[in-house]
Amino acid sequence: MTSLAGCNWTATSSQSWVVITAGSSGNGNGSIAYTVASNPTTQVRSATITAGGQVLNITQDGLPCTYSLSPGSANFDSDGGAGSVGMASPTGCAWTASSSDGWITIISGSSGSGNGTISYSVAANPTIQSRSGTITAAGQTLTITQTGIDCTYSFSSSSASWDSDGGGGVVGMTSPTGCSWTASSSDGWITITAGASGSSNGSISYTVASNATIQTRTGTITAAGQTLAITQSGIDCTFDLSSSTASFDSDGASGSVSVISPPGCAWTANSSGTWISISAGGLGSGNGSISYTVASNPTLQSRSGTITIEDQVLTLTQEGISCTYSLSPSSASFESDGGSSTASITAPDVCSWSASSSEGWITVTAGLSGNGNGSLSFTVAPNTTIESRSGTMAVEDQVLTVTQSRIDCR
């Protein structure tokens, strides 16, 4: 302050943010010290210091508009969700928020002034690719990163059953877009014919070969950790015989029959009678042969029996013995005086017989009938004529011829 000696003056401030710290009053020349407080706003402001009719004009700039988003990044999984970010800026500093992508939606706080909050939502990500986008406000950026969905896989069915004939089938694969998979078979009898590899939804075609065994078998088709369990039944055990009948005479004999059946099919042979003996092959599996013997038939009656192999039957028929006879001797000669004699009869034990004479002069005295081997006794009466004569004795179909000489002429 410049003034004449003896001239008094007083200094005053027009604003509280201008404070006179020294020389608020004086006489003659002097100085006035003052401080200017910081400006907490963005507006320019002015004030004056007045002393002795003199004015000091003071102008102070406002704060610059600075902006800051917190946090600067956000992470979301594929399901998406909601989030918010804070804006820090001086009072009066305006800002507007915008999203870089349609899957990020600002739901509140799209514009403001000074400090504020921006709320937003992140849509679900339907793809396997991760993605990123931004929310921008006043040159500040919030980076949002979202993971893609996991590759999940599912078969349309978990199992399939087939009979021994086999055939063709299809199983569907469900997976998100872009998820690749490869199918493989666990066994050579399961062949993948189409869809061995793919991406996203698809189908796998396969064939099952015929099963030539009696055993049930299992195998799998796998793709991306999914399993289709395939079960195939074995063929049924069927049995057949090379012949269904056999015939034997009363002497009996040995025979055999072949069994035809798939490998692994077990069978047992059983005889219906003691006169039929299984000598080999009583137990077997698959194709085989059964040997047997038929004992002699000691009776007159024919007989039949069976050998049974599972559901198959071999019928055996055997004749009874025939009644055959033998008479010894077959002839006898006598003098005119006559006499007696015997004859032996040979026949099976069960065969009956009877003896008869063709002439009254031949008499059976013993063994008129019998069974099996035997003998008969007979007498020949004297021949009182001059003619020789003959007659017979019959035992069934056997004949003993008896001749007798005549008496001598004297």
TORMAR-436842 format. One record per residue: x, y, z of N, C-alpha, C in turn; residue in one letter. Coordinates in steps of 0.05 Angstrom, whole numbers, padded with zeros to 5 digits, always signed. Layout:
! TORMAR-436842
XYZXYZXYZA;...
***
This chain:
! TORMAR-436842
+00017-00023+00000+00000+00000+00000+00018+00025+00000M;+00012+00043-00018+00027+00068-00019+00009+00091-00012T;+00017+00107+00008+00000+00130+00017+00018+00150+00032S;+00009+00174+00035+00024+00195+00049+00026+00188+00078L;+00047+00198+00089+00051+00193+00118+00028+00205+00133A;+00019+00190+00152-00002+00200+00169-00030+00192+00158G;-00030+00181+00134-00056+00172+00123-00062+00144+00133C;-00083+00140+00147-00091+00113+00157-00107+00098+00137N;-00105+00072+00137-00121+00054+00119-00127+00027+00133W;-00148+00014+00124-00156-00013+00135-00162-00031+00111T;-00151-00056+00112-00156-00075+00090-00178-00095+00097A;-00196-00100+00077-00217-00120+00082-00219-00138+00057T;-00228-00164+00063-00232-00184+00042-00261-00187+00037S;-00267-00191+00011-00296-00194+00004-00305-00223+00007S;-00286-00242+00008-00294-00271+00009-00279-00284+00032Q;-00292-00304+00043-00279-00317+00066-00255-00334+00057S;-00255-00341+00031-00232-00358+00022-00207-00342+00017W;-00210-00315+00020-00187-00297+00019-00183-00286+00047V;-00161-00293+00059-00157-00286+00087-00132-00267+00089V;-00136-00243+00101-00114-00224+00106-00099-00234+00130I;-00074-00240+00126-00058-00252+00148-00041-00232+00162T;-00035-00209+00148-00019-00188+00161-00024-00161+00146A;-00021-00139+00160-00025-00113+00148-00054-00106+00143G;-00071-00116+00161-00099-00110+00157-00106-00080+00161S;-00086-00066+00173-00090-00037+00176-00062-00024+00178S;-00061+00001+00171-00034+00014+00171-00036+00044+00168G;-00012+00058+00166-00010+00087+00163+00013+00093+00145N;+00007+00108+00124+00028+00113+00104+00032+00087+00088G;+00057+00085+00078+00063+00062+00062+00063+00036+00079N;+00055+00014+00067+00054-00012+00081+00048-00035+00061G;+00045-00059+00073+00039-00082+00056+00017-00099+00070S;+00002-00112+00053-00020-00129+00063-00014-00158+00053I;-00012-00176+00072-00008-00204+00065-00035-00219+00067A;-00038-00238+00048-00063-00253+00048-00059-00281+00037Y;-00078-00299+00043-00077-00326+00032-00104-00332+00018T;-00101-00349-00003-00125-00357-00019-00129-00388-00014V;-00151-00395-00003-00157-00424+00002-00160-00439-00024A;-00156-00465-00023-00160-00481-00047-00190-00481-00055S;-00194-00483-00081-00221-00483-00092-00231-00511-00095N;-00251-00519-00080-00260-00547-00081-00280-00552-00104P;-00286-00533-00120-00306-00536-00141-00292-00533-00168T;-00308-00538-00188-00298-00535-00215-00302-00507-00226T;-00316-00489-00211-00323-00462-00220-00300-00443-00213Q;-00294-00424-00233-00276-00402-00228-00290-00383-00208V;-00274-00372-00189-00286-00354-00169-00268-00328-00166R;-00281-00307-00157-00266-00282-00154-00273-00269-00127S;-00254-00253-00118-00257-00238-00093-00240-00213-00094A;-00244-00195-00074-00228-00170-00074-00218-00165-00046T;-00196-00151-00046-00186-00139-00020-00187-00108-00025I;-00200-00095-00006-00203-00066-00009-00189-00053+00015T;-00173-00031+00008-00159-00016+00029-00156+00013+00019A;-00165+00033+00035-00162+00061+00028-00173+00068+00001G;-00196+00055-00005-00210+00059-00030-00197+00046-00054G;-00176+00030-00048-00163+00015-00070-00173-00014-00069Q;-00174-00026-00093-00185-00053-00096-00165-00072-00109V;-00160-00094-00096-00144-00116-00108-00164-00138-00117L;-00166-00143-00144-00183-00164-00154-00168-00191-00154N;-00179-00211-00142-00167-00238-00140-00186-00257-00155I;-00174-00272-00175-00189-00293-00190-00176-00320-00186T;-00192-00340-00180-00181-00368-00175-00196-00388-00193Q;-00179-00404-00207-00191-00425-00224-00204-00446-00207D;-00224-00460-00220-00237-00483-00206-00220-00508-00211G;-00228-00530-00197-00215-00556-00201-00219-00565-00230L;-00200-00580-00241-00205-00593-00267-00223-00617-00263P;-00240-00625-00284-00257-00649-00282-00241-00674-00286C;-00236-00689-00265-00222-00715-00267-00242-00737-00260T;-00238-00760-00272-00257-00783-00269-00242-00808-00263Y;-00254-00825-00247-00242-00851-00241-00265-00872-00236S;-00262-00895-00249-00281-00917-00245-00268-00938-00227L;-00283-00948-00208-00272-00969-00190-00294-00990-00185S;-00289-01015-00189-00263-01026-00199-00260-01021-00229P;-00236-01028-00239-00231-01024-00268-00237-01049-00284G;-00243-01071-00271-00249-01096-00286-00268-01113-00270S;-00283-01130-00283-00302-01148-00270-00303-01174-00286A;-00306-01197-00272-00306-01223-00284-00333-01237-00278N;-00344-01250-00298-00369-01265-00295-00366-01292-00307F;-00381-01312-00296-00382-01338-00308-00403-01338-00330D;-00407-01361-00343-00425-01362-00366-00454-01355-00360S;-00461-01358-00334-00489-01352-00326-00495-01322-00327D;-00474-01305-00327-00478-01276-00326-00486-01267-00298G;-00498-01243-00296-00506-01233-00270-00507-01203-00270G;-00508-01191-00246-00510-01162-00244-00485-01151-00229A;-00478-01126-00236-00455-01114-00223-00458-01084-00222G;-00439-01071-00209-00439-01042-00208-00410-01032-00207S;-00407-01007-00215-00380-00995-00215-00384-00966-00205V;-00366-00957-00187-00368-00930-00176-00353-00909-00194G;-00365-00886-00197-00352-00864-00211-00344-00843-00190M;-00319-00836-00191-00309-00814-00173-00302-00790-00190A;-00314-00767-00185-00308-00742-00200-00316-00718-00183S;-00304-00696-00188-00311-00672-00172-00340-00664-00177P;-00351-00650-00157-00378-00640-00159-00380-00622-00184T;-00402-00628-00199-00407-00612-00222-00395-00623-00248G;-00378-00644-00244-00367-00656-00269-00386-00677-00279C;-00398-00672-00303-00418-00689-00315-00404-00712-00330A;-00418-00734-00331-00408-00757-00346-00432-00773-00356W;-00427-00789-00377-00447-00807-00389-00434-00835-00394T;-00448-00856-00386-00438-00883-00389-00450-00897-00413A;-00434-00914-00426-00444-00930-00449-00431-00957-00449S;-00445-00977-00461-00436-01005-00463-00426-01010-00491S;-00405-01027-00493-00394-01034-00519-00409-01057-00533S;-00425-01072-00517-00437-01097-00529-00465-01099-00518D;-00482-01112-00535-00510-01116-00528-00514-01134-00504G;-00494-01151-00498-00497-01170-00475-00491-01156-00449W;-00482-01131-00450-00478-01115-00426-00498-01092-00426I;-00516-01092-00406-00537-01072-00406-00534-01054-00381T;-00534-01027-00386-00533-01008-00363-00562-01005-00354I;-00567-01012-00329-00594-01012-00318-00600-00987-00301I;-00579-00974-00291-00582-00949-00277-00555-00934-00277S;-00556-00907-00274-00532-00892-00273-00519-00888-00300G;-00536-00886-00321-00524-00883-00348-00513-00855-00352S;-00520-00836-00334-00508-00810-00335-00510-00798-00307S;-00492-00778-00301-00491-00766-00275-00472-00743-00274G;-00468-00733-00249-00450-00711-00244-00438-00715-00217S;-00411-00711-00215-00397-00716-00191-00396-00746-00186G;-00394-00753-00161-00393-00782-00154-00419-00795-00161N;-00418-00821-00168-00442-00836-00174-00436-00866-00178G;-00457-00881-00183-00455-00910-00187-00469-00918-00213T;-00456-00935-00228-00467-00946-00253-00473-00975-00248I;-00498-00982-00250-00507-01011-00247-00512-01023-00274S;-00505-01048-00277-00507-01062-00303-00513-01091-00299Y;-00521-01104-00321-00525-01133-00321-00510-01145-00344S;-00501-01170-00340-00487-01186-00360-00504-01210-00367V;-00511-01212-00393-00528-01235-00401-00513-01261-00401A;-00527-01284-00400-00515-01310-00401-00501-01314-00428A;-00478-01327-00427-00462-01333-00451-00470-01360-00462N;-00482-01362-00485-00491-01389-00494-00470-01404-00510P;-00446-01393-00512-00425-01406-00528-00403-01416-00510T;-00384-01431-00522-00362-01441-00506-00339-01421-00506I;-00341-01400-00522-00319-01380-00524-00323-01359-00501Q;-00301-01352-00488-00302-01329-00469-00304-01304-00486S;-00314-01282-00473-00318-01257-00487-00313-01234-00468R;-00307-01211-00479-00302-01187-00462-00315-01163-00475S;-00322-01144-00458-00335-01120-00467-00328-01098-00447G;-00338-01074-00452-00331-01051-00434-00355-01034-00429T;-00354-01020-00406-00371-00997-00400-00352-00973-00399I;-00358-00952-00414-00341-00929-00416-00356-00904-00406T;-00343-00888-00389-00355-00863-00379-00332-00843-00375A;-00335-00820-00388-00316-00797-00386-00287-00807-00390A;-00284-00824-00410-00257-00833-00417-00247-00855-00399G;-00263-00864-00380-00255-00885-00362-00269-00911-00371Q;-00255-00933-00367-00265-00959-00378-00266-00980-00356T;-00289-00994-00355-00292-01018-00339-00291-01042-00359L;-00271-01059-00356-00269-01082-00374-00284-01106-00361T;-00303-01118-00375-00319-01140-00365-00311-01165-00382I;-00302-01186-00368-00295-01212-00380-00314-01233-00371T;-00324-01249-00390-00343-01270-00384-00334-01296-00397Q;-00333-01318-00380-00325-01344-00391-00348-01356-00408T;-00340-01374-00426-00360-01389-00441-00371-01412-00425G;-00392-01424-00435-00403-01448-00421-00384-01471-00424I;-00385-01490-00405-00369-01514-00407-00380-01532-00428D;-00362-01548-00440-00371-01568-00459-00383-01592-00444C;-00409-01594-00444-00422-01617-00432-00434-01634-00454T;-00435-01660-00448-00443-01680-00468-00464-01699-00456Y;-00482-01708-00472-00502-01727-00463-00511-01745-00486S;-00512-01771-00481-00523-01790-00500-00553-01792-00496F;-00568-01797-00518-00597-01799-00516-00605-01824-00501S;-00588-01844-00499-00593-01867-00482-00567-01878-00472S;-00568-01893-00450-00544-01903-00438-00540-01933-00443S;-00559-01946-00454-00556-01975-00459-00573-01983-00483S;-00565-02006-00494-00580-02018-00517-00577-02049-00515A;-00598-02063-00521-00597-02092-00520-00603-02104-00548S;-00589-02126-00554-00593-02139-00580-00594-02169-00576W;-00609-02182-00594-00609-02211-00594-00585-02221-00609D;-00583-02247-00611-00559-02259-00624-00556-02251-00653S;-00578-02243-00666-00576-02236-00695-00562-02210-00699D;-00560-02193-00679-00548-02166-00682-00566-02148-00698G;-00554-02126-00709-00569-02107-00724-00556-02079-00724G;-00571-02059-00730-00561-02031-00731-00576-02013-00712G;-00562-01993-00701-00574-01975-00682-00562-01947-00684G;-00575-01928-00671-00567-01900-00671-00569-01890-00642V;-00549-01874-00634-00551-01860-00608-00545-01830-00613V;-00562-01813-00601-00559-01784-00606-00539-01772-00586G;-00524-01752-00595-00506-01737-00578-00516-01708-00575M;-00518-01698-00551-00526-01671-00546-00503-01656-00533T;-00494-01634-00545-00472-01618-00534-00475-01589-00545S;-00463-01570-00530-00465-01542-00539-00451-01537-00566P;-00459-01516-00579-00446-01508-00604-00416-01505-00601T;-00401-01517-00619-00372-01515-00618-00358-01536-00602G;-00373-01553-00588-00361-01574-00571-00357-01599-00589C;-00332-01606-00593-00327-01629-00611-00324-01654-00595S;-00329-01677-00609-00327-01703-00596-00319-01724-00617W;-00309-01746-00607-00301-01769-00624-00312-01795-00611T;-00324-01812-00627-00335-01837-00617-00317-01860-00623A;-00317-01879-00605-00301-01904-00609-00316-01928-00597S;-00310-01951-00609-00322-01977-00600-00302-01993-00585S;-00311-02007-00564-00293-02023-00547-00287-02050-00559S;-00303-02059-00579-00300-02086-00589-00305-02087-00619D;-00292-02107-00631-00293-02110-00660-00321-02117-00670G;-00338-02129-00653-00365-02136-00662-00384-02112-00662W;-00375-02089-00652-00390-02065-00653-00376-02045-00672I;-00388-02039-00694-00376-02022-00714-00391-01995-00717T;-00376-01973-00714-00388-01947-00719-00389-01941-00749I;-00413-01938-00759-00416-01935-00788-00419-01906-00797T;-00427-01888-00779-00430-01860-00785-00429-01844-00759A;-00419-01819-00761-00418-01802-00737-00395-01809-00719G;-00373-01818-00730-00350-01825-00713-00338-01801-00699A;-00343-01777-00710-00335-01752-00697-00354-01730-00705S;-00355-01709-00688-00374-01688-00694-00370-01665-00675G;-00387-01645-00678-00387-01621-00661-00415-01613-00656S;-00421-01605-00632-00448-01597-00624-00466-01622-00624S;-00492-01618-00629-00510-01641-00630-00504-01658-00655N;-00509-01684-00651-00505-01702-00674-00515-01730-00667G;-00509-01750-00684-00517-01777-00679-00495-01796-00687S;-00494-01819-00674-00474-01840-00680-00489-01865-00689I;-00484-01874-00713-00496-01899-00723-00476-01922-00720S;-00487-01945-00713-00469-01968-00709-00484-01994-00716Y;-00468-02015-00720-00479-02042-00725-00468-02061-00704T;-00484-02081-00697-00476-02102-00679-00476-02128-00695V;-00453-02141-00696-00451-02166-00711-00466-02189-00697A;-00473-02209-00712-00486-02232-00700-00467-02246-00681S;-00479-02257-00660-00464-02272-00639-00467-02301-00644N;-00444-02314-00651-00445-02343-00658-00441-02361-00634A;-00439-02350-00610-00435-02366-00586-00460-02365-00568T;-00460-02381-00547-00483-02381-00529-00479-02361-00507I;-00455-02349-00505-00450-02330-00483-00461-02302-00490Q;-00473-02290-00470-00480-02262-00473-00455-02245-00472T;-00454-02224-00488-00430-02208-00488-00438-02178-00486R;-00419-02162-00476-00424-02133-00472-00401-02118-00485T;-00407-02094-00494-00387-02076-00505-00398-02047-00502G;-00382-02028-00510-00390-02000-00506-00382-01983-00531T;-00397-01962-00534-00389-01939-00551-00386-01915-00532I;-00362-01903-00534-00357-01880-00517-00351-01855-00534T;-00359-01832-00524-00354-01806-00537-00355-01785-00516A;-00333-01770-00513-00331-01747-00495-00340-01755-00467A;-00331-01778-00458-00338-01786-00431-00365-01798-00427G;-00381-01800-00448-00407-01813-00447-00405-01842-00457Q;-00421-01859-00445-00419-01888-00452-00446-01899-00459T;-00447-01913-00481-00471-01929-00489-00463-01958-00484L;-00476-01971-00465-00470-01999-00459-00487-02017-00476A;-00475-02034-00492-00489-02052-00511-00487-02081-00500I;-00510-02093-00497-00511-02121-00488-00524-02138-00510T;-00511-02160-00517-00521-02178-00538-00523-02206-00526Q;-00547-02218-00529-00550-02246-00520-00537-02265-00539S;-00530-02289-00528-00519-02310-00544-00541-02325-00558G;-00533-02342-00576-00552-02359-00590-00564-02379-00571I;-00589-02388-00577-00602-02409-00561-00588-02435-00565D;-00587-02451-00544-00576-02478-00547-00597-02496-00560C;-00592-02504-00585-00609-02522-00599-00594-02548-00603T;-00609-02570-00605-00596-02596-00607-00610-02612-00630F;-00594-02628-00644-00605-02645-00665-00589-02671-00665D;-00601-02692-00675-00588-02718-00677-00585-02726-00706L;-00564-02741-00712-00560-02749-00740-00581-02769-00749S;-00594-02783-00730-00616-02800-00736-00634-02802-00712S;-00659-02808-00717-00678-02809-00694-00687-02837-00688S;-00680-02857-00704-00687-02885-00699-00664-02903-00706T;-00664-02927-00694-00645-02948-00700-00658-02975-00694A;-00653-02995-00711-00666-03021-00707-00644-03042-00704S;-00650-03062-00687-00631-03084-00681-00646-03110-00681F;-00632-03132-00688-00644-03159-00685-00640-03168-00657D;-00649-03192-00651-00649-03202-00623-00621-03205-00612S;-00601-03208-00630-00573-03211-00620-00562-03186-00607D;-00574-03162-00613-00563-03137-00604-00538-03130-00619G;-00526-03107-00612-00502-03097-00626-00495-03070-00614A;-00474-03058-00625-00465-03031-00618-00475-03011-00638S;-00479-02987-00630-00487-02965-00649-00477-02938-00639G;-00482-02919-00655-00474-02891-00648-00492-02871-00661S;-00494-02848-00650-00510-02826-00661-00494-02800-00656V;-00495-02783-00676-00481-02757-00674-00500-02736-00663S;-00489-02718-00646-00504-02696-00634-00494-02670-00648V;-00512-02654-00658-00505-02629-00670-00516-02606-00653I;-00498-02589-00642-00506-02567-00625-00485-02545-00626S;-00492-02520-00620-00472-02499-00621-00450-02503-00600P;-00426-02492-00605-00405-02494-00585-00414-02483-00558P;-00406-02498-00537-00413-02489-00510-00439-02499-00500G;-00455-02511-00517-00481-02521-00508-00477-02549-00496C;-00480-02552-00470-00475-02578-00457-00500-02596-00459A;-00495-02621-00461-00517-02641-00463-00509-02666-00448W;-00530-02681-00440-00527-02707-00426-00544-02728-00440T;-00533-02751-00443-00548-02773-00455-00558-02792-00433A;-00583-02801-00435-00595-02819-00415-00610-02841-00430N;-00607-02865-00420-00620-02889-00432-00645-02895-00416S;-00665-02905-00430-00691-02911-00417-00692-02939-00405S;-00673-02957-00413-00674-02985-00404-00647-02996-00399G;-00645-03017-00382-00619-03029-00375-00607-03044-00399T;-00623-03051-00418-00613-03066-00441-00599-03048-00462W;-00602-03021-00457-00588-03001-00473-00567-02988-00456I;-00541-02992-00463-00519-02981-00447-00504-02960-00463S;-00501-02937-00451-00484-02916-00464-00455-02921-00457I;-00440-02928-00477-00412-02936-00473-00392-02913-00476S;-00400-02891-00489-00382-02868-00492-00399-02844-00500A;-00390-02820-00491-00404-02795-00499-00429-02790-00483G;-00430-02799-00458-00454-02794-00442-00457-02765-00435G;-00435-02751-00435-00435-02722-00430-00420-02708-00452L;-00428-02685-00460-00414-02671-00482-00422-02642-00484G;-00409-02628-00502-00415-02600-00507-00410-02594-00536S;-00428-02579-00549-00425-02575-00578-00430-02600-00593G;-00417-02602-00617-00420-02627-00632-00406-02650-00619N;-00417-02674-00621-00405-02697-00609-00418-02722-00618G;-00410-02745-00606-00420-02771-00614-00425-02787-00589S;-00447-02803-00590-00454-02821-00569-00453-02850-00579I;-00437-02866-00565-00436-02895-00571-00452-02910-00551S;-00465-02931-00560-00482-02947-00543-00482-02976-00552Y;-00491-02993-00534-00494-03022-00540-00522-03031-00533T;-00533-03049-00550-00559-03060-00545-00555-03090-00538V;-00563-03098-00515-00560-03126-00506-00578-03144-00522A;-00571-03170-00523-00588-03189-00537-00615-03191-00523S;-00635-03197-00539-00662-03199-00529-00668-03229-00524N;-00672-03237-00499-00676-03265-00493-00705-03273-00495P;-00722-03255-00504-00751-03262-00505-00761-03262-00533T;-00785-03271-00535-00798-03272-00562-00809-03245-00570L;-00813-03228-00550-00826-03202-00556-00806-03182-00566Q;-00814-03166-00586-00797-03143-00594-00799-03122-00572S;-00780-03105-00571-00780-03084-00550-00768-03058-00561R;-00775-03036-00548-00765-03010-00556-00756-02994-00532S;-00737-02977-00536-00727-02960-00515-00716-02934-00528G;-00706-02917-00511-00697-02891-00521-00671-02883-00508T;-00657-02867-00523-00635-02851-00512-00643-02822-00516I;-00644-02808-00494-00653-02780-00494-00629-02761-00490T;-00625-02742-00509-00604-02722-00507-00618-02695-00507I;-00620-02683-00483-00635-02658-00479-00663-02661-00490E;-00671-02647-00511-00698-02649-00521-00700-02667-00546D;-00679-02682-00552-00678-02700-00574-00680-02729-00565Q;-00693-02745-00581-00697-02773-00573-00689-02792-00596V;-00672-02811-00590-00665-02833-00608-00681-02857-00599L;-00699-02867-00617-00716-02890-00610-00702-02916-00621T;-00698-02935-00603-00685-02960-00611-00706-02982-00610L;-00708-02998-00632-00726-03021-00634-00710-03046-00637T;-00717-03067-00621-00703-03092-00623-00723-03115-00626Q;-00717-03133-00645-00735-03156-00649-00731-03176-00626E;-00753-03192-00622-00750-03214-00603-00737-03238-00617G;-00729-03258-00602-00716-03281-00615-00737-03297-00631I;-00729-03311-00652-00746-03328-00668-00745-03357-00657S;-00768-03370-00657-00769-03398-00647-00759-03416-00670C;-00734-03426-00667-00723-03445-00687-00720-03471-00672T;-00725-03493-00688-00724-03520-00676-00706-03538-00692Y;-00694-03557-00677-00677-03577-00690-00683-03604-00677S;-00686-03625-00694-00692-03651-00684-00670-03671-00693L;-00659-03685-00674-00637-03703-00680-00642-03730-00666S;-00640-03752-00681-00635-03754-00710-00660-03746-00726P;-00656-03744-00751-00678-03737-00768-00691-03762-00781S;-00679-03785-00776-00690-03810-00786-00682-03834-00768S;-00699-03854-00769-00693-03879-00753-00704-03903-00768A;-00689-03925-00766-00698-03950-00780-00701-03972-00760S;-00722-03988-00764-00728-04010-00746-00732-04036-00762F;-00726-04059-00749-00733-04085-00760-00763-04089-00756E;-00772-04111-00767-00801-04116-00766-00810-04121-00737S;-00790-04128-00720-00798-04133-00692-00805-04107-00678D;-00798-04084-00689-00803-04058-00676-00782-04052-00655G;-00789-04034-00637-00770-04026-00616-00776-03998-00605G;-00757-03987-00592-00760-03960-00581-00735-03944-00586S;-00738-03917-00584-00715-03899-00589-00722-03872-00577S;-00702-03853-00579-00706-03825-00570-00695-03806-00591T;-00704-03782-00589-00695-03760-00606-00691-03735-00589A;-00670-03720-00596-00665-03695-00581-00677-03671-00596S;-00688-03653-00580-00700-03628-00591-00683-03604-00581I;-00675-03588-00600-00660-03563-00593-00677-03539-00600T;-00682-03522-00580-00698-03498-00585-00692-03477-00563A;-00696-03451-00568-00693-03431-00547-00710-03437-00524P;-00702-03428-00500-00716-03435-00476-00745-03427-00476D;-00750-03404-00488-00778-03394-00487-00795-03406-00509V;-00785-03423-00525-00800-03433-00547-00813-03460-00539C;-00839-03461-00541-00854-03486-00534-00857-03503-00559S;-00860-03529-00555-00864-03548-00577-00881-03571-00568W;-00891-03586-00588-00906-03610-00582-00899-03631-00604S;-00900-03655-00596-00893-03678-00614-00918-03693-00622A;-00918-03703-00647-00941-03719-00656-00931-03740-00676S;-00946-03762-00677-00939-03784-00694-00959-03785-00717S;-00949-03793-00741-00967-03794-00764-00981-03821-00767S;-00970-03841-00751-00981-03868-00754-00987-03880-00727E;-01006-03897-00726-01014-03909-00701-00993-03928-00690G;-00976-03939-00708-00955-03958-00699-00930-03945-00688W;-00931-03918-00689-00909-03902-00677-00922-03887-00654I;-00913-03893-00629-00925-03881-00605-00904-03865-00590T;-00911-03839-00584-00894-03823-00567-00899-03831-00539V;-00878-03840-00526-00882-03849-00498-00873-03829-00478T;-00857-03809-00486-00848-03788-00467-00839-03764-00483A;-00842-03741-00471-00834-03716-00485-00854-03707-00506G;-00879-03711-00499-00900-03704-00519-00900-03674-00524L;-00892-03657-00504-00890-03628-00507-00868-03617-00488S;-00860-03593-00493-00840-03581-00476-00832-03553-00484G;-00812-03542-00470-00801-03515-00477-00771-03517-00478N;-00760-03503-00498-00731-03503-00501-00721-03531-00508G;-00697-03536-00500-00685-03562-00506-00700-03585-00491N;-00701-03608-00504-00714-03631-00492-00710-03656-00508G;-00724-03676-00501-00722-03702-00515-00750-03715-00515S;-00753-03733-00535-00777-03748-00535-00770-03778-00539L;-00787-03795-00527-00783-03824-00530-00807-03835-00545S;-00801-03855-00561-00823-03867-00577-00817-03897-00581F;-00840-03911-00587-00838-03940-00593-00849-03945-00620T;-00839-03966-00633-00848-03975-00659-00859-04003-00656V;-00884-04007-00662-00897-04033-00659-00886-04053-00680A;-00887-04079-00675-00878-04099-00695-00895-04097-00720P;-00880-04102-00743-00894-04102-00769-00901-04130-00776N;-00926-04137-00777-00935-04164-00782-00942-04169-00811T;-00934-04150-00827-00940-04153-00856-00915-04157-00871T;-00920-04165-00896-00896-04170-00913-00889-04144-00929I;-00901-04122-00921-00894-04096-00933-00879-04079-00914E;-00857-04068-00923-00843-04048-00906-00860-04023-00904S;-00856-04008-00884-00873-03985-00880-00856-03961-00868R;-00867-03937-00871-00854-03913-00860-00875-03894-00849S;-00866-03879-00830-00883-03858-00817-00865-03836-00806G;-00878-03816-00794-00862-03793-00784-00872-03785-00757T;-00853-03773-00743-00860-03758-00719-00852-03729-00724M;-00869-03711-00717-00864-03682-00722-00862-03667-00696A;-00842-03650-00694-00839-03631-00672-00838-03603-00685V;-00860-03589-00683-00864-03564-00696-00857-03568-00726E;-00837-03554-00736-00831-03556-00765-00810-03577-00771D;-00802-03593-00751-00781-03613-00755-00794-03641-00757Q;-00783-03658-00773-00795-03685-00779-00773-03706-00775V;-00781-03727-00760-00764-03751-00757-00778-03773-00773L;-00764-03783-00793-00776-03804-00810-00769-03831-00799T;-00789-03848-00795-00786-03875-00784-00792-03895-00806V;-00773-03912-00812-00779-03934-00831-00776-03961-00816T;-00793-03981-00825-00793-04007-00812-00794-04029-00835Q;-00777-04048-00832-00777-04069-00853-00800-04088-00848S;-00805-04105-00869-00827-04124-00868-00818-04150-00855R;-00837-04168-00849-00829-04194-00839-00820-04211-00863I;-00802-04230-00857-00793-04248-00878-00815-04268-00885D;-00816-04276-00911-00834-04297-00920-00822-04324-00915C;-00835-04344-00902-00824-04370-00895-00842-04391-00905R;
***
